[in-house]
Amino acid sequence: MAMRYTLKTFGITRDILGGKEVAFEMEGVKVSELKSELMLRFPEMKTLNSLFIAVNNTYAEDDLVISESDEIALIPPVSGG
Amino acid sequence: MIKITEKAIDVQKVIETASNLGAGAVNAFIGTVRNKAKDKNVVWLEYEAYEAMAVGEIRKIIDEAAHKWDLMGWAVSHRIGTLKPGEVAVVVAVSTAHRKASFEACQYIIDNVKAKTPIWKKEVFDDGEEWVDARPVANANN
């Protein structure tokens, strides 16, 4: 069954996905699957120096299982300071 | 105090917040916007933050620093929004009993804030714009 996630985007990922919050449907339930699916659907994501996923305001490991109610954010290379 | 703000940072206030009467050293790092990047003229920078997460990440960094050094006070303030060259983007201030720990702790905090905190900046030049460090340099303009 396809899951429907809501992705918050920041920095260059907002330009690539084209929205501040983007609905994203896929079969997978792991952070690693979300990353692969993003690279597949938005090949430009592969050109970034790095891509992390934050789940509920914390950096997530690849094997973390996500749910539709989680706050999921795309974290491209940070450049504060 | 951890603050992410669209308003100009009051540097003196950040330093006062970090100060402590028992401390013999207050160390402050002030990060400012440069007018050049990769030999191009920077007109302005756009900063954005994932605010809820950024505050939590900075708190973790402070906790790590407090484990390594005996911090008597600290404060971090990061600006977001549109900044022009010369404006203050970030201030980190710490106070400790003696100066050595204050230098080390201040550097540890700013280095980790830059490396881990979900804050991004876009450089806007005369002839284009670019999210800083998003891509390898050779592909930066693709």
Backbone of each chain as ProteinMPNN parsed JSONL, in Angstrom:
{"seq_chain_A": "MAMRYTLKTFGITRDILGGKEVAFEMEGVKVSELKSELMLRFPEMKTLNSLFIAVNNTYAEDDLVISESDEIALIPPVSGG", "coords_chain_A": {"N_chain_A": [[0.843, -1.198, 0.0], [0.499, 2.191, -0.849], [2.118, 4.835, 0.852], [1.417, 8.085, 2.156], [3.328, 10.746, 2.497], [4.264, 13.842, 4.093], [6.484, 16.248, 3.066], [8.778, 18.528, 4.334], [10.612, 21.155, 2.901], [13.861, 22.592, 2.432], [16.243, 25.204, 1.687], [18.132, 24.381, -1.145], [16.648, 22.137, -1.757], [14.049, 22.918, -1.769], [13.865, 24.439, -4.074], [14.248, 22.382, -5.904], [12.161, 20.503, -5.452], [10.021, 22.182, -5.602], [8.241, 23.496, -3.728], [7.144, 24.38, -0.4], [6.054, 22.601, 1.405], [5.561, 19.341, 0.558], [3.512, 16.859, -0.791], [4.093, 13.383, -0.801], [4.03, 10.355, -2.259], [4.683, 6.934, -1.756], [5.746, 3.453, -1.776], [7.54, 2.604, 0.11], [8.811, 2.479, 3.584], [10.988, 3.268, 4.984], [13.67, 5.518, 5.906], [15.882, 5.301, 4.212], [14.669, 4.317, 1.912], [13.049, 6.433, 1.231], [14.983, 8.334, 0.572], [16.194, 7.102, -1.728], [14.012, 7.056, -3.443], [13.512, 9.756, -3.756], [15.822, 10.557, -5.124], [15.433, 9.166, -7.441], [13.056, 10.228, -8.524], [13.634, 12.908, -8.588], [16.213, 13.627, -10.143], [18.117, 15.644, -9.896], [18.677, 15.833, -7.244], [20.775, 14.135, -6.819], [23.016, 15.579, -7.364], [23.703, 17.006, -5.168], [25.892, 17.808, -2.385], [25.328, 16.442, -0.061], [22.582, 14.711, 1.527], [20.393, 14.784, 4.106], [17.832, 13.341, 6.141], [15.421, 14.6, 8.283], [13.512, 13.539, 11.01], [10.778, 14.326, 12.866], [12.147, 16.574, 13.954], [14.782, 15.678, 14.383], [17.938, 14.454, 13.226], [17.761, 11.646, 11.108], [18.466, 8.118, 11.078], [19.327, 5.833, 8.389], [17.833, 3.434, 8.522], [15.573, 3.991, 9.905], [12.085, 3.753, 10.512], [9.424, 5.402, 8.986], [6.366, 7.27, 9.504], [3.101, 8.317, 8.324], [2.248, 10.437, 9.846], [4.498, 11.618, 10.826], [6.791, 14.396, 11.205], [8.546, 15.216, 8.52], [11.572, 16.182, 7.116], [13.61, 17.554, 4.52], [17.052, 17.802, 4.462], [19.371, 19.554, 3.024], [22.939, 20.207, 2.287], [24.127, 22.029, 5.052], [24.623, 25.549, 5.768], [25.022, 27.565, 7.653], [25.988, 30.383, 9.76]], "CA_chain_A": [[0.0, 0.0, 0.0], [1.304, 3.423, -0.904], [1.994, 5.744, 1.987], [1.434, 9.476, 1.719], [4.111, 11.531, 3.457], [4.393, 15.279, 3.817], [7.901, 16.594, 3.19], [9.182, 19.93, 4.426], [11.831, 21.342, 2.108], [14.661, 23.756, 2.797], [17.365, 25.517, 0.814], [18.079, 23.98, -2.554], [15.635, 21.095, -1.978], [12.778, 23.6, -2.067], [13.909, 24.763, -5.509], [14.165, 21.147, -6.698], [10.821, 19.897, -5.336], [9.041, 23.179, -5.99], [7.213, 23.805, -2.725], [7.596, 24.404, 0.991], [5.593, 21.318, 1.933], [5.221, 18.587, -0.647], [2.956, 15.522, -0.555], [4.967, 12.428, -1.485], [3.514, 8.986, -2.095], [5.571, 5.835, -2.146], [5.467, 2.183, -1.088], [8.521, 2.367, 1.177], [8.548, 2.99, 4.929], [12.252, 3.593, 5.652], [14.363, 6.732, 5.481], [16.72, 4.962, 3.056], [13.788, 4.19, 0.74], [12.627, 7.793, 0.874], [16.116, 8.971, -0.123], [16.342, 6.525, -3.071], [12.861, 7.455, -4.245], [13.708, 11.176, -4.081], [16.879, 10.622, -6.149], [14.857, 8.614, -8.667], [12.06, 11.137, -9.097], [14.263, 14.226, -8.783], [17.641, 13.291, -10.351], [18.972, 16.763, -9.49], [19.063, 15.579, -5.849], [22.055, 13.397, -6.813], [24.142, 16.507, -7.541], [23.998, 17.684, -3.892], [27.012, 17.269, -1.6], [24.78, 15.496, 0.913], [21.162, 14.88, 1.82], [19.939, 14.116, 5.31], [16.401, 13.426, 6.411], [15.115, 14.797, 9.704], [12.184, 13.067, 11.376], [10.378, 14.944, 14.139], [13.171, 17.526, 14.398], [16.073, 15.058, 14.683], [18.551, 13.733, 12.1], [17.314, 10.256, 11.148], [19.307, 7.075, 10.48], [18.737, 5.271, 7.169], [16.903, 2.319, 8.739], [14.399, 4.427, 10.684], [10.777, 3.595, 9.855], [8.654, 6.648, 9.089], [4.92, 7.114, 9.354], [2.481, 9.459, 7.639], [2.042, 11.568, 10.765], [5.79, 12.198, 11.225], [7.268, 15.611, 10.541], [9.707, 14.771, 7.747], [12.187, 17.338, 6.457], [14.812, 17.306, 3.707], [18.139, 18.661, 4.95], [20.542, 19.611, 2.123], [24.124, 20.675, 3.039], [23.837, 23.241, 5.817], [25.614, 26.605, 5.514], [24.8, 28.687, 8.562], [27.171, 31.091, 10.25]], "C_chain_A": [[0.879, 1.249, 0.0], [1.036, 4.296, 0.32], [2.057, 7.171, 1.433], [2.113, 10.312, 2.804], [4.043, 13.013, 3.091], [5.844, 15.664, 4.084], [8.073, 18.099, 3.299], [10.482, 20.076, 3.658], [12.545, 22.611, 2.55], [15.766, 23.962, 1.766], [17.126, 25.026, -0.593], [17.02, 22.901, -2.796], [14.258, 21.711, -2.256], [12.73, 23.973, -3.544], [13.669, 23.507, -6.341], [12.753, 20.55, -6.644], [9.701, 20.884, -5.665], [7.924, 23.4, -4.993], [7.771, 23.688, -1.328], [7.241, 23.104, 1.705], [5.03, 20.542, 0.764], [4.673, 17.218, -0.241], [3.743, 14.53, -1.401], [4.456, 11.016, -1.211], [4.542, 7.974, -2.544], [5.22, 4.591, -1.328], [6.34, 2.033, 0.16], [8.162, 2.997, 2.514], [9.832, 3.382, 5.676], [12.855, 4.877, 5.081], [15.209, 6.451, 4.237], [15.88, 4.866, 1.779], [13.304, 5.561, 0.272], [13.735, 8.492, 0.09], [16.241, 8.448, -1.551], [15.222, 7.009, -3.985], [12.977, 8.934, -4.662], [14.731, 11.332, -5.201], [16.337, 10.171, -7.509], [13.924, 9.625, -9.331], [12.616, 12.535, -9.364], [15.771, 14.02, -8.928], [18.596, 14.409, -9.921], [19.447, 16.593, -8.038], [20.421, 14.899, -5.768], [23.249, 14.341, -6.918], [24.507, 17.204, -6.221], [25.169, 17.025, -3.169], [26.544, 16.255, -0.567], [23.279, 15.723, 1.018], [20.841, 14.081, 3.077], [18.43, 14.272, 5.42], [16.245, 13.633, 7.918], [13.694, 14.318, 9.943], [11.876, 13.594, 12.774], [11.524, 15.732, 14.778], [14.516, 16.927, 14.798], [16.608, 14.375, 13.427], [18.219, 12.245, 12.208], [18.328, 9.319, 10.496], [18.558, 6.472, 9.292], [17.676, 4.202, 7.438], [15.682, 2.714, 9.588], [13.116, 4.262, 9.858], [9.958, 4.866, 10.086], [7.158, 6.358, 8.963], [4.338, 8.415, 8.797], [2.327, 10.674, 8.543], [3.353, 12.203, 11.226], [6.039, 13.529, 10.519], [8.584, 15.258, 9.848], [10.272, 15.971, 6.981], [13.416, 16.921, 5.668], [15.873, 18.318, 4.123], [19.31, 18.599, 3.959], [21.749, 20.141, 2.905], [23.846, 22.0, 3.748], [24.95, 24.272, 5.595], [25.358, 27.826, 6.388], [26.107, 29.354, 8.963], [27.547, 32.253, 9.368]], "O_chain_A": [[1.858, 1.347, 0.74], [-0.102, 4.468, 0.755], [2.663, 7.427, 0.392], [1.553, 10.55, 3.874], [3.798, 13.38, 1.942], [6.37, 15.439, 5.174], [7.577, 18.854, 2.463], [11.359, 19.218, 3.751], [11.917, 23.576, 2.984], [16.171, 23.032, 1.068], [16.055, 25.228, -1.165], [16.54, 22.757, -3.921], [13.412, 21.093, -2.901], [11.691, 23.842, -4.192], [12.974, 23.551, -7.357], [12.212, 20.141, -7.671], [8.577, 20.483, -5.968], [6.761, 23.482, -5.386], [8.752, 22.981, -1.095], [8.021, 22.579, 2.499], [4.136, 21.015, 0.063], [5.289, 16.505, 0.552], [4.029, 14.79, -2.57], [4.454, 10.552, -0.071], [5.188, 8.135, -3.58], [4.501, 4.663, -0.331], [5.932, 1.414, 1.142], [7.339, 3.909, 2.591], [9.784, 3.776, 6.841], [12.589, 5.264, 3.943], [15.249, 7.266, 3.315], [16.317, 5.278, 0.705], [13.17, 5.813, -0.925], [13.479, 9.153, -0.916], [16.378, 9.235, -2.488], [15.451, 7.331, -5.151], [12.591, 9.311, -5.769], [14.542, 12.134, -6.117], [16.708, 10.693, -8.56], [13.991, 9.85, -10.54], [12.138, 13.251, -10.244], [16.523, 14.208, -7.972], [19.758, 14.145, -9.614], [20.482, 17.134, -7.648], [21.14, 15.055, -4.781], [24.373, 13.953, -6.599], [25.51, 17.916, -6.158], [25.408, 15.828, -3.324], [27.271, 15.319, -0.233], [22.768, 16.781, 0.651], [20.997, 12.86, 3.108], [17.837, 15.201, 4.871], [16.858, 12.93, 8.721], [12.782, 14.644, 9.184], [12.61, 13.343, 13.73], [11.827, 15.581, 15.962], [15.309, 17.583, 15.474], [15.846, 13.791, 12.656], [18.374, 11.65, 13.274], [18.965, 9.666, 9.501], [17.335, 6.577, 9.189], [16.722, 4.073, 6.67], [14.863, 1.865, 9.94], [13.075, 4.587, 8.672], [9.817, 5.341, 11.213], [6.746, 5.346, 8.396], [4.988, 9.46, 8.798], [2.28, 11.807, 8.066], [3.336, 13.209, 11.935], [5.573, 13.762, 9.404], [9.602, 15.032, 10.501], [9.542, 16.68, 6.289], [14.172, 16.045, 6.091], [15.632, 19.525, 4.136], [20.145, 17.698, 4.042], [21.604, 20.492, 4.076], [23.39, 22.964, 3.133], [26.082, 23.91, 5.274], [25.461, 28.966, 5.935], [27.189, 28.935, 8.552], [28.522, 32.951, 9.647]]}, "seq_chain_B": "MIKITEKAIDVQKVIETASNLGAGAVNAFIGTVRNKAKDKNVVWLEYEAYEAMAVGEIRKIIDEAAHKWDLMGWAVSHRIGTLKPGEVAVVVAVSTAHRKASFEACQYIIDNVKAKTPIWKKEVFDDGEEWVDARPVANANN", "coords_chain_B": {"N_chain_B": [[20.683, 31.197, 26.382], [19.157, 30.709, 23.326], [18.717, 31.852, 20.152], [16.913, 32.418, 17.198], [16.583, 34.732, 14.813], [14.855, 37.315, 12.962], [15.466, 39.88, 13.273], [17.968, 42.484, 13.626], [20.962, 41.486, 15.257], [21.618, 42.126, 18.633], [24.608, 42.6, 19.685], [25.909, 43.274, 22.07], [23.997, 42.576, 23.942], [23.883, 39.807, 23.702], [26.401, 39.134, 24.629], [26.209, 40.097, 27.255], [24.235, 38.378, 28.219], [25.619, 35.99, 28.264], [27.458, 36.447, 30.173], [28.967, 36.21, 33.495], [29.307, 36.775, 36.924], [31.185, 35.287, 38.28], [32.998, 34.604, 36.402], [36.132, 34.826, 34.724], [36.617, 35.251, 32.129], [35.161, 36.235, 29.115], [34.16, 35.143, 26.03], [33.609, 35.989, 22.71], [32.314, 35.193, 19.529], [31.843, 36.711, 16.461], [30.105, 36.468, 13.605], [30.181, 37.717, 10.348], [28.713, 39.118, 7.337], [30.337, 38.682, 4.306], [31.603, 40.722, 1.575], [32.475, 39.522, -0.683], [32.558, 36.501, -2.583], [33.978, 33.688, -3.895], [35.379, 35.336, -5.723], [33.325, 36.927, -6.637], [30.998, 39.671, -6.469], [29.086, 40.008, -3.603], [25.76, 40.79, -3.244], [23.577, 40.541, -1.517], [22.697, 38.271, 1.201], [20.557, 35.464, 1.634], [19.193, 34.045, 4.4], [17.904, 31.045, 5.772], [16.133, 29.048, 8.182], [15.44, 25.866, 9.66], [13.56, 26.143, 12.008], [12.547, 25.009, 14.504], [14.009, 22.647, 14.697], [16.618, 23.614, 14.514], [17.04, 25.06, 16.878], [16.982, 22.963, 18.731], [19.21, 21.451, 17.865], [21.295, 23.245, 18.32], [21.108, 23.395, 21.053], [21.938, 20.789, 21.77], [24.626, 20.958, 21.001], [25.564, 22.905, 22.752], [25.197, 21.5, 25.14], [27.074, 19.445, 24.769], [29.415, 20.986, 24.763], [29.309, 21.975, 27.343], [29.871, 19.719, 28.738], [32.511, 19.305, 28.144], [33.86, 21.626, 28.892], [33.93, 23.928, 31.642], [31.374, 25.722, 31.584], [30.276, 28.929, 32.441], [28.412, 30.601, 31.584], [26.46, 31.218, 28.637], [25.502, 32.032, 25.241], [23.734, 32.016, 22.183], [23.063, 33.47, 19.116], [21.383, 33.592, 16.077], [20.961, 35.039, 12.976], [18.288, 35.294, 10.572], [16.834, 35.624, 7.26], [17.113, 38.482, 5.084], [20.359, 39.622, 4.556], [22.848, 42.126, 4.41], [26.211, 42.831, 3.147], [28.589, 43.173, 5.783], [26.761, 43.075, 7.834], [25.783, 41.451, 10.933], [25.7, 38.009, 11.218], [25.779, 35.85, 12.966], [26.214, 35.279, 16.46], [28.209, 33.968, 18.985], [28.637, 33.489, 22.379], [30.525, 32.847, 25.302], [31.176, 32.259, 28.787], [33.781, 31.631, 31.071], [35.882, 30.437, 33.781], [38.618, 30.925, 33.255], [40.728, 32.145, 30.486], [41.56, 30.267, 28.479], [39.797, 28.053, 28.273], [37.565, 29.454, 27.466], [38.141, 30.356, 24.868], [38.417, 27.872, 23.566], [35.907, 26.607, 23.98], [34.173, 28.404, 22.747], [35.027, 28.272, 20.09], [34.491, 25.578, 19.558], [31.712, 25.547, 19.734], [30.852, 27.379, 17.673], [31.991, 26.146, 15.412], [30.599, 23.704, 15.325], [27.969, 24.577, 15.198], [27.981, 25.669, 12.655], [28.455, 23.344, 11.167], [26.391, 21.517, 11.741], [23.854, 22.619, 12.29], [20.548, 23.105, 11.084], [20.515, 25.415, 9.046], [20.545, 27.607, 6.308], [22.233, 29.358, 3.662], [21.849, 31.572, 0.954], [23.73, 32.938, -1.601], [23.479, 36.013, -3.165], [24.399, 37.349, -6.128], [25.682, 39.93, -8.394], [25.068, 38.827, -10.797], [23.515, 36.487, -10.57], [22.552, 33.673, -8.445], [23.15, 31.487, -5.586], [22.906, 28.561, -3.606], [24.817, 28.144, -0.785], [27.521, 25.878, -0.607], [25.937, 23.75, -1.445], [26.369, 22.13, -3.653], [29.087, 20.316, -5.305], [31.965, 22.324, -6.025], [32.734, 22.524, -8.762], [30.387, 22.024, -10.101], [28.832, 24.033, -9.39], [27.454, 26.035, -10.754], [25.657, 24.802, -12.349]], "CA_chain_B": [[19.774, 31.766, 25.397], [19.336, 30.339, 21.921], [17.765, 32.688, 19.441], [16.953, 32.524, 15.738], [15.82, 35.975, 14.715], [14.896, 38.101, 11.722], [15.898, 41.239, 13.613], [19.413, 42.681, 13.801], [21.415, 40.939, 16.538], [22.22, 43.055, 19.578], [25.81, 41.869, 20.105], [26.17, 43.554, 23.481], [23.037, 41.838, 24.75], [24.294, 38.396, 23.681], [27.566, 39.047, 25.525], [25.726, 40.253, 28.636], [23.506, 37.159, 28.591], [26.601, 34.93, 28.518], [28.38, 36.85, 31.253], [28.738, 35.67, 34.84], [30.222, 37.488, 37.831], [32.254, 34.393, 38.704], [33.853, 34.28, 35.259], [37.235, 35.73, 34.431], [36.761, 35.381, 30.675], [33.994, 36.144, 28.236], [34.677, 35.035, 24.667], [32.512, 36.122, 21.751], [32.589, 35.108, 18.104], [30.847, 37.453, 15.686], [30.205, 36.132, 12.184], [29.597, 38.799, 9.547], [28.529, 38.849, 5.901], [31.422, 39.202, 3.46], [31.108, 41.302, 0.321], [33.01, 38.756, -1.815], [32.56, 35.05, -2.501], [34.493, 33.131, -5.163], [35.712, 36.477, -6.58], [32.153, 37.664, -7.123], [30.441, 40.62, -5.503], [27.847, 39.59, -2.936], [24.845, 41.919, -3.061], [23.012, 40.227, -0.209], [22.525, 36.852, 1.509], [19.266, 35.051, 2.178], [19.338, 32.945, 5.367], [16.688, 30.445, 6.303], [16.38, 28.02, 9.199], [14.386, 24.951, 10.11], [13.74, 26.771, 13.313], [12.32, 24.109, 15.644], [15.13, 21.708, 14.773], [17.866, 24.367, 14.706], [17.179, 25.359, 18.311], [17.327, 21.697, 19.39], [20.585, 21.067, 17.509], [22.222, 24.15, 19.029], [21.08, 22.974, 22.47], [22.809, 19.603, 21.89], [26.02, 21.409, 20.892], [25.872, 23.568, 24.036], [25.319, 20.436, 26.149], [28.381, 18.803, 24.55], [30.456, 21.928, 25.202], [29.242, 22.072, 28.809], [30.514, 18.511, 29.247], [33.961, 19.39, 27.917], [34.41, 22.78, 29.596], [33.071, 24.404, 32.716], [30.766, 26.966, 31.107], [29.556, 29.669, 33.482], [27.333, 31.289, 30.875], [26.57, 31.069, 27.181], [24.378, 32.538, 24.452], [23.919, 31.891, 20.73], [22.009, 34.144, 18.368], [21.614, 33.481, 14.63], [20.028, 35.856, 12.191], [17.779, 34.758, 9.307], [16.262, 36.658, 6.41], [18.01, 39.132, 4.12], [21.474, 40.331, 5.205], [23.782, 42.789, 3.492], [27.606, 42.772, 3.613], [28.884, 43.929, 6.993], [25.814, 42.781, 8.915], [26.121, 40.33, 11.809], [24.863, 36.834, 10.933], [25.744, 34.955, 14.117], [27.062, 35.599, 17.614], [28.333, 32.946, 20.027], [29.398, 34.02, 23.519], [30.605, 31.953, 26.457], [32.046, 32.729, 29.859], [34.433, 30.564, 31.85], [36.745, 31.002, 34.826], [39.881, 31.406, 32.662], [40.566, 32.436, 29.064], [41.823, 29.161, 27.551], [38.549, 27.311, 28.075], [36.58, 30.293, 26.772], [38.468, 30.284, 23.437], [38.148, 26.52, 23.058], [34.469, 26.342, 23.969], [33.547, 29.273, 21.751], [35.339, 27.715, 18.773], [33.764, 24.314, 19.434], [30.291, 25.831, 19.485], [30.617, 27.959, 16.335], [32.32, 25.13, 14.393], [29.52, 22.718, 15.252], [26.761, 25.258, 14.708], [28.112, 25.763, 11.194], [28.472, 22.018, 10.538], [25.241, 20.643, 12.027], [22.55, 23.267, 12.486], [19.822, 23.269, 9.822], [20.398, 26.804, 8.59], [21.1, 27.662, 4.949], [22.33, 30.695, 3.084], [21.951, 31.714, -0.498], [24.433, 34.16, -1.984], [22.914, 36.68, -4.338], [25.455, 38.143, -6.78], [25.198, 40.838, -9.449], [24.663, 38.089, -12.003], [22.972, 35.158, -10.287], [22.468, 33.321, -7.022], [23.617, 30.131, -5.347], [22.872, 28.045, -2.229], [26.221, 27.925, -0.413], [27.974, 24.509, -0.308], [24.941, 22.731, -1.794], [26.909, 21.221, -4.664], [30.533, 20.441, -5.499], [32.261, 23.625, -6.62], [32.788, 22.463, -10.224], [29.025, 21.987, -10.645], [28.068, 25.028, -8.629], [26.592, 26.895, -11.565], [24.782, 23.998, -13.219]], "C_chain_B": [[20.149, 31.277, 23.996], [18.275, 31.097, 21.141], [18.009, 32.626, 17.94], [16.046, 33.706, 15.429], [15.943, 36.669, 13.356], [15.388, 39.517, 11.988], [17.41, 41.305, 13.78], [19.82, 42.194, 15.192], [22.049, 42.042, 17.383], [23.412, 42.336, 20.226], [26.07, 42.042, 21.599], [25.253, 42.728, 24.384], [23.401, 40.35, 24.818], [25.452, 38.201, 24.661], [27.129, 39.158, 26.992], [25.013, 39.0, 29.124], [24.48, 36.049, 28.964], [27.477, 35.228, 29.725], [27.964, 36.288, 32.607], [29.759, 36.314, 35.771], [31.382, 36.608, 38.294], [33.263, 34.087, 37.6], [34.948, 35.313, 35.059], [37.413, 35.954, 32.945], [35.404, 35.291, 30.0], [34.546, 36.155, 26.819], [33.516, 35.092, 23.698], [33.028, 35.97, 20.332], [31.46, 35.829, 17.382], [31.066, 37.141, 14.215], [29.482, 37.181, 11.359], [29.531, 38.408, 8.065], [29.659, 39.506, 5.111], [30.859, 39.776, 2.159], [31.643, 40.574, -0.909], [32.84, 37.273, -1.538], [32.96, 34.534, -3.866], [34.735, 34.246, -6.186], [34.514, 37.202, -7.164], [31.668, 38.61, -6.031], [29.137, 40.099, -4.935], [26.981, 40.827, -2.725], [24.108, 41.749, -1.737], [22.979, 38.712, -0.011], [21.112, 36.624, 1.997], [19.524, 33.875, 3.123], [17.971, 32.375, 5.679], [17.059, 29.332, 7.273], [15.176, 27.105, 9.314], [14.379, 25.174, 11.618], [13.617, 25.81, 14.502], [13.504, 23.164, 15.826], [16.442, 22.425, 15.082], [18.092, 24.655, 16.192], [17.596, 24.099, 19.067], [18.761, 21.273, 19.114], [21.6, 21.956, 18.234], [22.275, 23.765, 20.512], [21.984, 21.755, 22.7], [24.284, 20.012, 21.877], [26.461, 22.086, 22.192], [26.079, 22.513, 25.132], [26.667, 19.724, 26.023], [29.503, 19.697, 25.071], [30.493, 22.003, 26.732], [29.841, 20.837, 29.485], [32.031, 18.617, 29.193], [34.602, 20.515, 28.732], [33.418, 23.241, 30.663], [32.485, 25.766, 32.317], [29.998, 27.64, 32.246], [28.414, 30.474, 32.881], [27.529, 31.104, 29.376], [25.355, 31.691, 26.511], [24.727, 32.392, 22.977], [22.748, 32.593, 20.055], [22.339, 34.063, 16.884], [20.541, 34.245, 13.891], [19.539, 35.068, 10.983], [17.151, 35.906, 8.521], [17.322, 37.246, 5.484], [19.085, 39.927, 4.844], [22.408, 40.914, 4.154], [25.213, 42.655, 4.033], [27.828, 43.69, 4.809], [27.938, 43.62, 8.136], [26.231, 41.529, 9.682], [25.14, 39.182, 11.565], [24.722, 35.945, 12.158], [26.653, 35.483, 15.23], [27.019, 34.428, 18.585], [29.132, 33.58, 21.158], [29.372, 33.011, 24.656], [31.432, 32.633, 27.544], [32.528, 31.532, 30.669], [35.347, 31.234, 32.886], [38.007, 31.63, 34.228], [39.797, 31.415, 31.141], [40.692, 31.227, 28.139], [40.536, 28.397, 27.239], [37.535, 28.14, 27.282], [36.839, 30.293, 25.266], [38.057, 28.937, 22.864], [36.65, 26.25, 22.939], [33.765, 27.162, 22.889], [33.798, 28.714, 20.348], [34.578, 26.414, 18.529], [32.305, 24.582, 19.058], [30.082, 26.392, 18.084], [30.927, 26.938, 15.234], [31.172, 24.143, 14.223], [28.192, 23.33, 14.815], [26.811, 25.321, 13.181], [27.966, 24.403, 10.517], [27.148, 21.264, 10.671], [23.879, 21.329, 12.042], [21.832, 23.473, 11.157], [19.492, 24.731, 9.515], [21.11, 26.863, 7.237], [21.225, 29.11, 4.51], [22.497, 30.63, 1.576], [22.665, 33.02, -0.784], [23.777, 34.734, -3.228], [23.977, 37.628, -4.877], [24.822, 39.12, -7.767], [24.524, 40.026, -10.552], [24.149, 36.682, -11.7], [22.912, 34.894, -8.802], [22.797, 31.844, -6.835], [23.483, 29.75, -3.874], [24.29, 27.617, -1.86], [26.458, 26.456, -0.027], [26.992, 23.41, -0.712], [25.51, 21.678, -2.735], [28.423, 21.329, -4.716], [30.834, 21.702, -6.297], [32.209, 23.611, -8.149], [31.396, 22.52, -10.843], [28.167, 23.124, -10.111], [27.094, 25.827, -9.492], [25.688, 26.117, -12.51], [23.311, 24.253, -12.918]], "O_chain_B": [[21.289, 31.411, 23.55], [17.083, 30.997, 21.432], [19.138, 32.759, 17.467], [14.859, 33.677, 15.755], [16.983, 36.618, 12.699], [15.692, 40.265, 11.059], [18.054, 40.291, 14.045], [19.128, 42.449, 16.178], [22.902, 42.792, 16.909], [23.252, 41.572, 21.178], [26.405, 41.087, 22.3], [25.664, 42.246, 25.44], [23.246, 39.714, 25.86], [25.482, 37.234, 25.421], [27.608, 38.42, 27.853], [25.157, 38.599, 30.28], [24.209, 35.258, 29.867], [28.161, 34.34, 30.235], [26.806, 35.943, 32.841], [30.943, 36.387, 35.442], [32.442, 37.118, 38.659], [34.258, 33.399, 37.829], [34.725, 36.515, 35.206], [38.256, 36.75, 32.532], [34.608, 34.394, 30.277], [35.3, 37.052, 26.442], [32.548, 34.342, 23.833], [34.054, 36.546, 19.97], [30.281, 35.596, 17.649], [32.094, 37.505, 13.644], [28.323, 37.504, 11.623], [30.211, 37.485, 7.618], [29.906, 40.707, 5.224], [29.789, 39.377, 1.7], [31.322, 40.94, -2.039], [32.961, 36.832, -0.395], [32.357, 34.895, -4.877], [34.356, 34.13, -7.351], [34.662, 38.005, -8.086], [31.893, 38.388, -4.842], [28.201, 39.787, -5.672], [27.415, 41.797, -2.102], [24.021, 42.681, -0.937], [23.209, 37.958, -0.956], [20.533, 37.467, 2.683], [20.016, 32.831, 2.697], [16.998, 33.112, 5.832], [18.143, 28.753, 7.199], [14.038, 27.519, 9.092], [15.077, 24.506, 12.381], [14.468, 25.796, 15.391], [13.948, 22.909, 16.946], [17.279, 21.908, 15.822], [19.205, 24.509, 16.698], [18.461, 24.154, 19.941], [19.453, 20.791, 20.01], [22.633, 21.478, 18.702], [23.333, 23.803, 21.141], [22.705, 21.691, 23.695], [25.09, 19.482, 22.642], [27.575, 21.875, 22.672], [27.002, 22.611, 25.941], [27.323, 19.434, 27.024], [30.425, 19.227, 25.736], [31.562, 22.084, 27.336], [30.261, 20.888, 30.641], [32.742, 18.103, 30.056], [35.732, 20.387, 29.203], [32.221, 22.967, 30.58], [33.026, 26.816, 32.664], [29.183, 27.012, 32.922], [27.549, 30.97, 33.603], [28.643, 30.862, 28.913], [24.308, 31.857, 27.136], [25.868, 32.615, 22.572], [21.588, 32.342, 20.381], [23.442, 34.421, 16.472], [19.35, 34.097, 14.167], [20.285, 34.262, 10.425], [16.961, 37.006, 9.04], [18.303, 36.585, 5.145], [18.775, 40.803, 5.652], [22.714, 40.277, 3.146], [25.411, 42.398, 5.22], [27.335, 44.817, 4.854], [28.27, 43.873, 9.294], [26.935, 40.665, 9.158], [23.926, 39.346, 11.684], [23.668, 35.347, 12.373], [27.712, 36.054, 14.972], [25.948, 33.953, 18.961], [30.196, 34.149, 20.917], [28.342, 32.399, 24.942], [32.28, 33.477, 27.256], [31.796, 30.573, 30.914], [35.549, 32.448, 32.857], [38.419, 32.718, 34.63], [38.916, 30.781, 30.561], [40.006, 31.162, 27.119], [40.23, 28.131, 26.077], [36.742, 27.592, 26.517], [35.9, 30.238, 24.471], [37.428, 28.866, 21.808], [36.181, 25.731, 21.925], [32.87, 26.666, 22.204], [32.89, 28.684, 19.516], [34.08, 26.176, 17.429], [31.743, 23.927, 18.18], [29.201, 25.914, 17.368], [30.212, 26.87, 14.234], [30.815, 23.789, 13.1], [27.39, 22.681, 14.143], [25.816, 25.061, 12.504], [27.417, 24.312, 9.419], [26.814, 20.455, 9.805], [22.857, 20.678, 11.825], [22.433, 23.962, 10.201], [18.369, 25.2, 9.697], [22.155, 26.24, 7.05], [20.447, 29.973, 4.917], [23.178, 29.766, 1.024], [22.275, 34.077, -0.289], [23.552, 34.031, -4.213], [24.402, 38.567, -4.205], [23.606, 39.14, -7.955], [23.549, 40.466, -11.161], [24.336, 35.775, -12.511], [23.188, 35.779, -7.992], [22.737, 31.054, -7.777], [23.889, 30.509, -2.994], [24.893, 26.806, -2.564], [25.712, 25.874, 0.76], [27.195, 22.249, -0.355], [25.185, 20.495, -2.635], [28.993, 22.308, -4.234], [30.042, 22.101, -7.151], [31.712, 24.552, -8.768], [31.229, 23.0, -11.964], [26.958, 23.181, -10.338], [26.038, 26.246, -9.02], [25.031, 26.702, -13.371], [22.439, 23.661, -13.555]]}, "name": "protein", "num_of_chains": 2, "seq": "MAMRYTLKTFGITRDILGGKEVAFEMEGVKVSELKSELMLRFPEMKTLNSLFIAVNNTYAEDDLVISESDEIALIPPVSGGMIKITEKAIDVQKVIETASNLGAGAVNAFIGTVRNKAKDKNVVWLEYEAYEAMAVGEIRKIIDEAAHKWDLMGWAVSHRIGTLKPGEVAVVVAVSTAHRKASFEACQYIIDNVKAKTPIWKKEVFDDGEEWVDARPVANANN"}
